[in-house]
Amino acid sequence: MSDLTILMAQDGKVLAKTILPTATGWQKDAYDRAYTFDIETAPIASLDGLSAVLTMIEDIPSACVIRGRRRPGAPLEGIQRRLHDQPGERAAFEEQASQWLMIDIDDLPAYPLLTNGERLEHITSQLPACFQDADFHYQWSSSAGLDDWSLLRAHLFFWLDRPIRCNDLRQQADDEGWAADLSLFNPVQIHYTAAPIFEGAEDPLKGCRSGIVRKARREVTLPAWSPPKPVWTPEGRVYPAAATFEDRLAAIGPDYHLPILKAAASYVATHGPSADIYDLRDRLKDAISAAPPGRNAKRDYLADRYLDRVIQGAVRKFSTARIDSPTRTRGTAKFGL
């Protein structure tokens, strides 16, 4: 038994996207930026308990969850989401080993006419083998169902067979190349749980936005892993080299989505503000074209719409560069960021 930390944004802040129909599609308003929260906890001992809480707070626009916990003695109201002390003020949260995790799937290409179950099966097929036959709670993201379903966006919650701390989880996920947003493996990182608010239209996923999928196993058993150990050389201590951008390119195919994400992240992180995003696009297209066939058609991953979003995401997360340039044309393909 452990406690799930639930945060409730103060000052009327909304942690759900507001979506309105327009003449040309949908207008999506972003989350509010919340600075102070009230803390609530809910005891959970299994995925069923976690799912019940997530289902309950899905309709609360101010609610979210985090992996950390309140420090003993910290206030329950009006607290800031900090893990580290500041001069004269102690942080309200601390790390804890948690038995649950969320994997955020964003812009995974898929055949538009799949059923709901087939879409979820396609998502889990991109995850490490230990996740593929385990139960999970799913929640479709705010934008899911608003287009032709050619890109899948969802949150998947799994229950682990043992508690694990954020840092170990983040390192293992990175080393093993999970299809996961590693920023979620942070004790105070917000996990958005509120369903979107539709104004002037019905939620196209009403009644099926979230739920539990039953598989062969109740829990995920992560493979054995330990942090890489340093190697001692005459020059001193050296850690194993991280995979290079070329390594990431070579890993593309027959799996595509995750290797492409990691290749883009490696390129942007290496080059920083001087990253040539147009060169990156061309390098990714070359690697995809030369890769062995996979489960999805290569054209899904070669599409400018898909690569644009991948590279934008890499720049937001791994570079301090700002992209203000208008659509740029190279050859006959337009590439707008």
N, C-alpha and C positions, 0 to 999 in steps of 0.2 A: 504494500500500500504506500502510495506517495501522494503528494499534493500537486495539482496543476495550478500554476499561477495565472490568474486572470486579471488583466488591467482594464479599467474603465476610464476612458478619457474624460477629463473635466472640461468646464467652460463651454459645454455644448458642442465640442469637437466631434466630428463624424469620421469614423474609420471604415466607412463603406463608400464605394463609388456611386455617384448619382448618374443615372442614364436617362436621356430624353430622346424621343424619336424626332428626327428632322426630315426635311424634304429629300435629303440626299443620303440618309443613313441614320447613324446614332451619334449623339453628342455625349461624351463621357467626361464627367467632372472628377478630378482627382480627389484622393483622401485629404482631409484636413491635416495640418501639421500640429499634432498635440504635444504639449510640453509637460503637463502634470496629469497624474493619474491617481485613482483610488485602487486599492489592491483587494482582491478577493481570492480565495483558494477553494479548490474542489478536490476531495479525495478520489483517486483513481487507482485501480489495480489491474486493469486489462484494457484491451482495445475497446471492448464494449462500453466500459465506463468512460473512457476518453471520448468515444463517439457520442455518447449520450450528452456529455457536457458541450461538445462542439455543436451538436444539433440545437441545444437549448440556447446558446449564445449567438447562433447564426442570425437571429432576428434582432439582435441588440447592436445598433449601429456604432455605439461607442466602445464596444468590447474587442479585445484581442488577447492573445496568450503569449507568454515567453517561456523559455526553458529554465531560466534562473528562479530564485526564490527570495522572499523578503528576509533581510537580515534580522536576527532577534533584536527586538527593541525598536526597530524602525517604525515610523508612523504608518498608518493604514490609508491615510488620505493626503491628497495634495503632494504626492512625491514625484520626483523626477526620475527618469529611466537611466540611472547611472550605476556602473559597476565599480568605479574607482573613487576613492575619497578625494575631496578637494579641500583646500585650506579652510579650516574651521567648520567643515561640513562633511559628515560621513555619508558614503553612498548607501542607498536603501536596499540594494540587491547584492546577492552573492551567487557564485557558481553552485550548481548541484548536479550530481549524476542523475540523469533522467532516463526513463525506460521507453520514451516515445520519441519520435522524430517526424518532421514534415519534410517532404520532398516537393519542391515547386517546379512544375513542368511548364515551360513557356515556349510557345511557337514551335511545337513539334509537328512537322508535316504529316498529313494523313489523307486518306481517300475520303472525300466529303460525305459519301453515302453510307458510311459505317453506322451500325446501331450504337446505342450508348454503351452496351457491354463490350462491343468490339473496339470502341475507342479506348476504353479503360484497359483492355487487354493489349492494345497496341502500345499504350503508354508504359505499362509494366514490362513489356518485352524489351524496353530500352534500359531497364535497370539491371544492376548486378543480379546474378542467379539467386542469391539468398532472399531477394525480395519477390521474385516472380511467382512463388507458390505460397505466399503468406497473405493472410487477411489484411485488409486495409480499409480505412475510412477515406472517402474521396469528397472533394468539394470542387465543382467547376468554378473557374475564375470568373470575374465580372464580365469579361469580354466573350466568354464562351457562348456559342449559340447565336451570336449577333452577325456572323458572316456565314460562309458556306461550309464551316467546319473543316476547311483545308489546313488549318493550324489549330492544334489542341493546346489548351491552357487549363491546368488543374493543380490542386493541392492534394497530395496523398499523405495520409498519416499512418504510420506503422508502429507496432508495439514490439520492442526488443526483448530478447530472453534474459537480458541483464542490463542494469543501469550503466550508462556511459557518459563521461564528461564531454563538454563541448569541444575542447581542444583536441582530444583524441579522436572524436568523431569527425571533426573537420580535416585533420591530417589523413585519416584513413580514407575518407571520401575523396580527397584530392589525389592521394597516391594511387587509389584503385580506379579513379576516373568515373565516379558516379555521375549520373545525369541529375545533378543537384546544384542549387544555389547555395554555395558554402557560407554565405553571410548569415543564413538561418542558424548555423551552428555556433551561435553566440548567445551567452546567457540572457542578454537584455534585448535581443533583436525581436522586433514585433513580428508575430505570425498573424496575418490578417485573417479573420474568421467570419466577418459580417457579410451577409449576402448583399448584392447591389440593391440600391433603391431605384426603382423605375417610376418615373413621373410621366403620366400621359400614355402609358402602355403597360401591358402585362409582362411579367417576367417570362420569357420563352422557356425557361427551365423550371418554372414553378412546379413543385412536387417531385422533381428529380435532380435538384441542384446538388444534393449531397446524399450520402448513404454508406452502408458497409458492403463490401464485396467479400464473400467467403471463398477461401481457397483451401488447399490441403493442410496448411499449418496455421496455428493461431498466432505464432510469434516469429520474428526474424532472428535467425542465429547468424551474426556477423562472422565472417571468417577470421581466424587468428591473425592478429596484426600487432606490430610494435613499431615505435618510431625508428627511423633509420639511425644506425649508430655511426659515429664519426670514425674515420680511418686515420691512424697516426702515421705520419710520414716524417722524413728527416726535417722537413720545413715546418712541421707542426700538425695541428688537427685539421682534417679536411672532411667535409660532409659530401656524401654522394651527390653528383651533379643532378639538377632537376632536368626533366625532359625539355629539349629545345623546341623551337618552332618547327624545325625540319622534322623532328621526331613526331610532333603532333600532326603534321601534314601526312606523314607516312602511315599514321594510324587510321586515316580516313578510309572507310570501306572494309568489310561489308556493312559495318555500323557507321552511320553518318552523323546524326544530330549531335551527340555528345562530343565526338572527336572534332567536329567543326567548331563547336563552342570553345573547346579547350585550345584549339589552334588559334582562333581569333584572340582569345584572352592572352595567350603566350606572346603573340605578335605585339599587341598593344602594350602589355606590361613591359616588354623588352625595350620598345622604342619610345614609350612615354609620349609626351606632347609632340614629338617629331614623327610619330607613326604616320605612314602614308596609307590612308585607308583605301585608296584606289588600287595601290599595289597589293594590299591584303586581299581585296576582293578578287583580283585577277589570280593570285596565288591559290586561293581557295577553289576557284572555278577550275583551275588546271588540275588540282589534286583530286577534286570530285570526278572530273571527267576521266581521269586515268585510273581511278579506284575500281576494285571488283564490284560487281552488282550486289545490291542488298535487298532488304524486304520492300523498300519503297523505290519508286522510279527516281532515277538521278535528277530528272527535270525538276522534282519538288525541291531539291537542295540547290540546284543551279539557278533557281528563280531569283531575280533581283529583289523582290519583295522579302523573301526569306533572308537572303544574305544581308540586306540593308538592316533588318532588325537585329540580326546576330552581331553585326559590327557596331551598331549603335549601342547595344547592351554592353559589349566589351569596352567601348570607350567610356561609358558612364561608370563602369565598375573599376577599371584598371588604368585609367589615364586621367591626368589633370587637364588634358586638352579640351578646348571648346570647339565645337564644330558649328560654324556660322555660315559656311559656304552654301550657295544655292546649288541646284541640281547641276551636276557636271557630266558632260558627255565624253565618253571614250569609245571610239568606234561607233557602233550603232546602238549601244545599250546605254540608257540613261541611268544614272545612279544618284539618287537624291537622299541626303542625310539631313 
